[in-house]
Amino acid sequence: MKVFKALFFLILVFGFIVIISALASEGSILENGKNANFPSGEPDPVKVPVQTSPKNNTEFTHFPRKATLHWRSVSGASGYDVEVDCNGCREAGKWDSEVGQSWQKLTVKVTSHTFTFSGDNLGRWRVRAIKSGRRSDWSSWWTFKFKTGETPETQTETTQAEATAAKTATAQAATAKTATAQTAKARTQATSVKATAAQVSAAPKQFFLDFVDAYLIFSPSSNSFQIITEGTVMSYGNDWKRQQLKPYLFHIRQKFWKDFFWQVNTSRKEVYKVTGGKFGKGGGTAKKLGVVVDIVGGDKKTPPERFFLRFKKAYLVYVPASKTLQITAEGSVLSYGSDWMKCQMKSYLYHVKLKSWQGFYWKINTGRKEAYKVRDGEFCKPGGSASALKMGVRVVE
């Protein structure tokens, strides 16, 4: 009986070993809850596309603001999701995706995407691949920036004011031509008209462009600095110094200023002209300026994302004889025009532009006391499409 039990026990053990071996050979043994010999059935993740151009932090100066994004293809991918975001297009200092939808989001079947951006703003882009209905992770954000000085809007038609002026000039020319063939009285009238025209066309000693909405904008985190009027950048602050003393306290100065600087307190929203003090340090005598200060973000412990200094009185002055140009606000020169181009077309007609402007310039007619923004023309040559500017024109004969 004992022998039989022992034999029976050995048969059970041997059978159990055989069964285990068979199961293992068929891939049924689990390791850490997963089959050790068979794949899990989950496909490999889709690879993230590699961005190639434009390189991260690229700055564009051309106009129109057209850019093309490129990335490397992913094997087996049927398409790509592309996302382009804009900082400040919907709300100053914020990405569009933070206050709503991204500036642009679409799916393409190729490894590039071309778009025309909005305004001189900071942008960023990223891409992900689509394969068999599955999507990869997004690539990292790459940023870019346009710095053209142009406004987001595009106007190409000649304004009614320009058209009317052209018709008037044509009519005057025709009248003068007819008058030469008429009576002595008509010739006398024509001579009088010419004398008046000569007075109007005399070159002025200087003329002023009185801005209606000039302001300075500064972003501490990027050290970005601009002086703007009517949506057009007049200076990028290359000749300005900036110093942050506290999260809410800043010193700024044009490099040619002597013995004074401006102190901006974003907490109190005040600007002071400080004389006798040390730039970046303190001290001196402060006089409050009549500048409106607007703040985006920040508090006493955190610097603002950006701040605006809106000038109540600002203007550009040009002296044709010496070809000197200055931009002035609050009694202080903001720019000495070293980065401006000037051209005298006639004694009463002038072209001016910031060197970085692309595709447009300003035209000033001192006889009519009008200023225009001209597009699709060539600087210092006739032509182009003009739109009237809001700024006033003052002439000193």
C-alpha positions in Angstrom: 0.0 0.0 0.0 2.8 2.4 0.9 4.6 1.6 -2.4 1.4 2.3 -4.3 1.0 5.7 -2.7 4.6 6.6 -3.3 4.2 5.6 -7.0 1.0 7.6 -7.3 2.7 10.7 -5.8 5.6 10.4 -8.3 3.1 10.2 -11.2 1.3 13.4 -10.0 4.6 15.3 -9.7 5.8 14.2 -13.1 2.4 15.1 -14.7 2.5 18.5 -13.1 6.0 19.1 -14.5 4.9 18.1 -18.0 1.9 20.4 -17.9 4.0 23.4 -16.7 6.6 22.8 -19.4 3.9 22.6 -22.1 2.3 25.8 -21.0 5.6 27.6 -20.9 6.5 26.4 -24.4 3.2 27.9 -25.6 3.9 31.3 -24.1 1.3 31.1 -21.3 3.6 32.0 -18.4 3.1 35.6 -17.2 5.9 37.9 -16.0 4.8 41.0 -14.1 1.2 40.4 -15.3 2.3 40.2 -19.0 2.9 37.4 -21.3 6.6 36.8 -21.4 6.8 35.3 -24.9 4.1 37.2 -26.9 3.9 40.9 -27.7 1.3 43.0 -25.8 -0.5 43.9 -29.0 0.0 47.7 -28.6 1.7 49.4 -31.6 4.9 51.4 -31.2 4.3 55.1 -30.6 4.3 57.5 -33.6 7.6 59.3 -33.8 7.6 63.1 -33.2 8.6 65.2 -36.3 11.9 67.0 -36.2 11.6 70.7 -36.9 14.2 72.1 -39.3 13.4 75.7 -40.3 13.0 78.5 -39.5 15.4 78.0 -36.6 14.2 78.7 -33.1 14.2 82.4 -32.2 14.4 83.5 -35.8 13.7 87.2 -36.5 12.2 88.3 -39.8 12.4 91.8 -41.2 10.8 91.3 -44.6 7.3 92.5 -45.6 4.7 91.0 -46.4 5.2 88.8 -43.3 5.2 85.5 -45.2 7.0 82.5 -43.6 7.3 78.8 -44.4 7.8 76.1 -41.7 9.7 72.9 -42.5 10.1 69.6 -40.7 11.5 66.1 -41.4 9.1 63.4 -42.6 8.0 60.6 -40.3 8.0 57.1 -41.9 4.5 55.9 -42.7 2.9 59.2 -41.7 -0.2 60.2 -43.6 -0.3 63.8 -42.5 0.8 66.4 -39.9 -1.0 68.7 -37.5 0.5 72.2 -37.4 -0.1 74.8 -34.8 0.9 78.5 -35.1 0.4 80.8 -32.1 0.6 84.6 -31.7 1.6 86.6 -28.7 -0.5 89.8 -28.5 -2.8 89.3 -31.5 -5.9 88.9 -29.3 -4.7 90.3 -26.0 -1.5 92.2 -25.2 1.1 90.1 -23.6 -0.8 86.8 -24.0 -0.7 83.9 -26.4 -3.9 83.4 -28.4 -4.1 79.9 -27.1 -4.2 81.3 -23.5 -7.3 83.4 -24.2 -9.0 81.2 -26.8 -7.8 79.3 -29.9 -4.4 79.3 -31.3 -3.7 81.8 -34.2 -3.8 78.9 -36.6 -4.2 75.2 -36.4 -4.6 72.8 -39.4 -3.7 69.5 -40.9 -1.4 69.1 -43.9 -0.1 66.2 -46.0 3.3 67.6 -46.7 6.3 68.5 -44.6 5.9 72.3 -44.8 3.4 75.0 -44.2 3.4 78.6 -45.5 1.4 81.4 -43.9 1.3 85.2 -43.7 1.6 86.4 -40.1 -0.3 89.2 -38.4 1.6 92.3 -37.3 5.0 92.7 -35.7 4.3 90.2 -33.0 6.1 87.2 -31.4 5.0 83.9 -32.8 5.6 80.2 -32.1 5.0 76.9 -33.9 5.0 73.2 -33.4 4.0 70.0 -35.3 3.0 66.4 -34.7 2.6 63.4 -37.0 -0.5 61.3 -37.9 0.0 57.6 -38.7 -2.8 55.0 -39.0 -5.2 57.3 -37.2 -2.8 57.8 -34.3 -1.0 61.0 -33.4 2.5 61.5 -32.0 3.3 63.9 -29.2 3.8 67.5 -30.1 7.2 68.8 -31.0 8.6 71.5 -28.8 7.6 75.1 -29.4 9.9 77.1 -31.7 9.5 80.9 -31.6 9.9 83.5 -34.3 9.4 87.3 -34.5 8.6 89.8 -37.2 10.2 93.2 -37.0 9.2 95.2 -40.1 7.7 98.4 -38.7 4.6 97.8 -40.9 1.0 97.6 -39.6 -1.1 94.4 -39.7 -3.5 95.9 -42.1 -2.8 96.2 -45.9 -4.3 99.1 -47.8 -3.4 99.4 -51.5 -5.9 101.8 -53.0 -5.2 105.5 -53.4 -7.2 107.5 -50.9 -9.9 110.0 -52.0 -7.7 112.8 -50.7 -4.9 111.8 -53.0 -7.2 111.3 -56.0 -8.9 114.7 -55.4 -5.5 116.3 -55.2 -4.3 114.7 -58.4 -7.5 115.9 -60.2 -7.0 119.4 -58.9 -3.4 119.5 -60.0 -4.4 118.3 -63.5 -7.2 120.9 -63.7 -4.8 123.7 -62.6 -2.3 122.6 -65.2 -4.9 122.7 -68.0 -6.2 126.1 -66.9 -2.7 127.5 -66.9 -2.1 126.1 -70.4 -5.3 127.6 -71.7 -4.7 130.9 -70.1 -1.4 131.4 -72.1 -3.5 131.5 -75.3 -6.2 133.8 -74.1 -6.5 137.6 -73.5 -4.0 139.8 -71.7 -6.3 139.7 -68.6 -6.2 135.9 -68.6 -2.4 136.0 -68.9 -2.3 138.4 -66.0 -4.4 136.0 -63.9 -2.2 133.1 -64.9 0.9 135.0 -63.8 -0.8 135.6 -60.5 -1.6 131.9 -60.1 2.1 131.0 -60.8 3.3 133.5 -58.3 1.1 132.0 -55.6 2.3 128.5 -56.6 5.9 129.7 -56.2 5.2 130.9 -52.7 3.5 127.6 -51.8 6.4 125.5 -53.2 9.2 127.4 -51.5 11.2 125.0 -49.3 10.3 125.5 -45.6 12.8 126.2 -42.9 11.4 123.2 -41.0 8.2 121.2 -40.7 6.6 119.2 -37.9 4.5 116.0 -37.9 2.3 116.2 -34.8 1.5 112.7 -33.7 -2.0 111.8 -32.4 -1.2 108.6 -30.6 2.5 108.2 -30.1 3.7 105.8 -27.3 6.7 103.9 -26.0 6.3 100.2 -25.2 8.8 98.1 -23.2 8.8 94.4 -22.3 11.3 93.7 -19.5 11.6 89.9 -20.0 12.7 90.2 -23.6 14.2 93.7 -23.3 12.0 94.6 -26.4 11.6 98.4 -26.9 9.6 100.3 -29.5 8.3 103.8 -30.1 5.1 103.7 -32.2 2.6 106.0 -33.9 -0.4 105.1 -36.0 0.6 101.4 -35.8 4.0 102.0 -37.2 7.3 101.5 -35.4 9.5 104.7 -35.4 12.3 103.3 -33.2 13.4 100.0 -31.9 15.4 101.6 -29.1 18.9 100.8 -30.3 20.1 104.1 -28.9 18.3 103.6 -25.6 19.5 102.2 -22.2 17.2 100.3 -19.9 17.8 99.3 -16.3 15.4 97.5 -13.9 15.9 98.5 -10.2 13.0 96.7 -8.7 10.1 94.6 -10.1 8.1 97.8 -10.5 10.9 100.4 -11.0 12.8 101.2 -14.2 15.3 103.7 -15.5 15.3 104.5 -19.2 17.3 107.0 -21.2 18.3 108.0 -24.7 22.0 107.6 -24.9 22.6 111.2 -25.8 20.7 112.6 -22.9 23.0 114.4 -20.5 22.4 114.7 -16.7 18.9 113.3 -16.7 16.9 110.1 -17.3 13.3 108.9 -16.9 12.1 106.8 -14.0 9.1 104.6 -14.5 7.1 103.3 -11.5 4.7 100.7 -12.9 3.1 100.2 -9.5 2.1 103.9 -9.2 1.8 104.3 -13.0 3.9 107.4 -13.0 6.9 108.7 -15.0 9.5 111.2 -13.6 12.3 113.1 -15.2 15.2 112.8 -12.9 18.1 115.3 -12.9 21.3 115.1 -10.9 20.8 111.4 -10.1 22.8 108.4 -11.2 21.2 106.1 -13.9 20.5 102.6 -12.6 21.1 103.7 -9.0 18.9 106.5 -7.6 19.0 110.0 -6.1 18.5 113.3 -7.9 15.6 115.6 -8.3 12.4 114.1 -9.8 9.8 116.0 -11.8 6.6 114.2 -12.7 5.8 114.0 -16.5 2.3 114.1 -18.0 2.6 110.7 -19.4 -0.2 108.0 -19.2 1.2 104.7 -18.1 -0.6 101.4 -19.0 0.5 98.1 -17.5 0.1 94.5 -18.6 0.6 92.0 -15.8 2.9 92.3 -12.8 2.7 93.8 -9.3 5.1 95.0 -6.6 6.8 91.6 -6.5 6.6 90.6 -10.2 7.7 92.7 -13.1 5.0 93.6 -15.7 4.9 91.7 -18.9 5.1 95.1 -20.7 4.3 98.7 -20.1 3.2 101.6 -22.3 4.1 105.3 -22.0 1.5 107.2 -23.9 2.6 110.7 -24.8 0.2 113.7 -24.8 2.5 115.7 -27.1 5.0 114.1 -29.5 6.2 115.1 -32.9 8.8 114.6 -35.6 10.7 117.7 -36.8 12.7 117.9 -40.0 15.0 120.7 -41.2 15.5 120.4 -45.0 18.6 122.6 -45.2 20.7 120.5 -42.7 18.7 117.2 -43.3 18.4 116.8 -39.5 15.4 114.8 -38.1 14.3 114.4 -34.5 11.5 112.7 -32.7 10.5 114.5 -29.5 8.1 113.9 -26.6 7.6 115.6 -23.3 10.3 118.1 -24.2 13.0 115.4 -24.7 14.5 114.0 -27.9 13.5 110.3 -28.3 15.5 109.8 -31.5 18.0 111.8 -33.4 17.1 110.1 -36.7 20.4 108.3 -37.3 18.4 105.2 -38.5 16.1 107.3 -40.8 16.3 108.0 -44.5 15.3 111.3 -45.9 14.7 112.5 -49.5 13.5 115.8 -50.9 11.5 115.2 -54.1 10.6 118.9 -54.6 10.8 122.0 -52.5 7.5 121.1 -50.9 7.5 117.3 -51.2 9.5 114.9 -49.0 9.9 111.2 -48.4 11.0 109.8 -45.0 11.3 106.3 -43.6 12.9 104.2 -40.9 15.7 102.1 -42.6 14.1 98.8 -41.4 10.7 99.6 -43.0 9.9 97.3 -45.9 7.4 98.1 -48.6 6.3 101.5 -47.5 7.4 105.0 -46.5 5.9 108.4 -45.5 5.3 111.2 -48.0 4.9 114.8 -46.7 3.5 117.6 -48.8 4.3 120.9 -47.0 2.3 122.9 -49.5 -0.9 121.1 -48.7 0.1 120.3 -45.1 -0.7 116.6 -45.6 1.1 113.4 -44.7 0.6 110.0 -46.5 1.7 106.4 -46.1 2.8 105.1 -49.5 2.9 101.4 -50.3 4.0 99.6 -53.5 6.2 102.5 -54.5 9.9 103.2 -54.6 11.5 105.5 -52.0 12.6 108.8 -53.5 10.7 108.2 -56.7 7.1 109.0 -57.8 4.4 106.4 -57.7 2.8 103.9 -55.2 -0.5 103.9 -53.5 -1.0 106.5 -50.7 -3.3 106.6 -47.7 -3.7 109.7 -45.6 -2.2 109.7 -42.1 -3.9 111.2 -39.1 -0.9 113.2 -37.9 -0.9 117.0 -38.5 1.6 118.9 -40.5 3.0 122.3 -39.3 5.3 124.3 -41.5 7.7 127.0 -40.6 8.6 129.2 -43.6 
